Amino acid sequence: MRRKSFGNMQCPIARSLERVGEWWSILILRDAFHGLSRFDQFQESLGIAPNILARRLASLVEAGLLERRRYSERPPRDEYVLTEAGRDFRPVLWALLAWCNRHFAPEGASVIVVDSRTGEEAEPLLVDRKSGRPLVAPDFRSAPGPAAAARTRQRHAAAAGQSADKPVA
């Protein structure tokens, strides 16, 4: 049974899930950030079946998050390195890490983010690049962008208690 594709949906969250929504994908990216790049390294770290790993790596390459590079001709062997889009996923991983530590780690944090210079624990927080202010409600909310379809405008208007025809301030 084939699952529904989110790749053509207008929602950016759905489109993101199309690329990284399968749990192995996020764990492969996590390991790539820790320096793993070869098939056998990912397989050993994750304990994943080779056929599943091959599919996930191919999917991440197709999505533009990893790049496949040949490092041996005989036998033919490839490594997988993060692309710019893949490297841009790091803050998402850190946000997931912080969210889990805050809500799902009753025994305490097993992994934290630290300042590389001081070793002090950091508290990941999303901020607006323009103002430097934390992205927290009610100060910030999602709104339809310039390319939003009517359905997206309606969903956001309903959430904001507005008419879909009125521009969002």
C-alpha positions in Angstrom: 0.0 0.0 0.0 1.5 3.3 -1.1 1.2 6.2 1.3 0.0 9.6 0.3 2.6 12.0 -1.0 2.8 15.4 0.7 5.4 16.8 -1.8 2.8 18.7 -3.8 0.8 20.1 -0.9 1.1 23.8 -0.4 1.7 23.5 3.4 5.5 23.9 4.1 5.1 21.5 7.1 3.7 18.8 4.8 6.4 19.4 2.2 9.0 19.1 4.9 7.5 15.8 6.1 7.7 14.5 2.6 11.5 14.9 2.8 12.2 14.0 6.5 9.0 12.7 8.0 10.1 9.0 8.1 11.9 8.5 11.4 15.0 6.8 9.8 15.6 9.9 7.7 15.9 12.2 10.8 18.2 9.7 12.5 20.4 9.4 9.4 20.7 13.2 9.3 21.5 13.2 13.0 24.3 10.7 12.4 25.5 12.7 9.3 25.9 15.7 11.7 28.1 13.5 13.9 30.4 12.8 11.0 29.1 9.5 9.6 29.1 9.4 5.9 29.4 5.8 4.8 26.7 3.1 4.4 28.2 0.7 6.8 28.7 3.5 9.4 25.0 4.4 9.2 24.0 0.7 9.3 26.1 0.0 12.4 24.9 3.2 14.2 21.2 2.6 13.5 20.9 -1.1 13.4 18.8 -0.6 10.3 18.2 -3.2 7.5 20.3 -2.6 4.5 17.4 -2.4 2.1 15.6 0.3 4.3 18.9 2.2 4.7 19.5 2.2 0.9 15.9 3.5 0.3 16.3 6.2 3.0 19.7 7.4 1.7 18.4 7.5 -1.9 15.4 9.5 -0.7 17.5 12.0 1.2 19.8 12.4 -1.9 16.7 12.9 -4.1 15.3 15.5 -1.6 18.6 17.4 -1.8 19.6 16.9 1.9 22.5 14.6 1.2 24.9 14.3 -1.7 26.3 11.0 -2.9 30.0 11.0 -3.6 32.1 8.2 -4.9 35.1 7.5 -2.8 36.2 4.1 -4.3 35.9 2.7 -7.8 37.0 -0.8 -7.0 34.8 -1.9 -5.4 32.4 1.0 -6.1 31.6 2.8 -2.8 29.8 6.0 -2.1 29.7 8.3 0.9 26.8 10.6 1.8 27.6 14.2 2.8 25.2 16.9 3.9 24.2 19.5 1.4 23.4 23.1 2.3 19.8 22.2 2.7 20.9 19.2 4.9 23.1 21.5 7.0 20.2 23.9 7.4 18.3 21.1 9.2 20.6 21.3 12.3 18.4 23.9 14.1 15.4 21.7 13.6 17.2 18.7 15.2 18.3 20.9 18.1 14.7 22.2 18.5 13.5 18.5 18.6 16.2 17.7 21.1 15.2 20.5 23.4 11.5 19.8 23.1 12.1 16.1 24.0 14.3 17.0 27.0 11.7 19.4 28.3 8.7 17.1 27.9 9.7 13.4 27.4 12.9 12.8 29.4 11.8 12.3 33.0 15.2 10.7 33.8 16.9 13.8 32.6 18.6 14.9 29.4 20.9 12.4 27.7 22.0 14.8 25.0 22.2 18.6 25.3 23.4 21.5 23.1 26.4 23.3 24.5 28.4 26.5 23.6 31.5 25.2 21.7 33.7 27.8 23.3 32.6 27.6 27.0 31.0 24.2 27.3 28.0 25.9 28.9 24.6 24.3 28.2 22.6 26.2 25.6 18.8 26.5 25.5 17.7 26.2 21.9 15.1 28.9 21.0 13.8 30.0 17.7 14.1 33.7 17.1 13.1 36.1 14.4 16.3 37.0 12.5 15.1 40.6 11.8 14.1 41.6 15.3 16.0 39.0 17.4 12.8 38.4 19.4 11.8 34.8 20.4 9.2 33.3 18.1 6.5 32.7 20.7 2.7 33.1 20.6 0.9 35.3 20.8 3.6 37.7 19.6 4.1 35.6 16.5 1.7 33.4 14.5 1.7 31.7 11.1 -0.1 33.6 8.2 -0.7 32.9 4.6 2.2 33.9 2.3 2.1 35.5 -1.1 1.7 32.2 -2.9 -1.1 30.9 -0.5 -4.0 29.2 -2.1 -7.6 29.9 -1.0 -7.7 26.9 1.3 -4.6 28.0 3.1 -6.0 31.5 3.5 -9.3 30.1 4.8 -7.5 27.9 7.3 -5.5 30.8 8.7 -8.4 33.2 8.6 -10.5 30.7 10.7 -7.7 30.3 13.2 -7.4 34.1 13.5 -11.2 34.6 13.5 -11.2 36.6 10.3 -12.8 36.5 6.9 -10.6 34.8 4.3 -11.1 37.8 2.0 -9.5 40.3 4.5 -5.8 40.7 4.3 -3.9 39.5 7.4 -2.2 42.3 9.1 
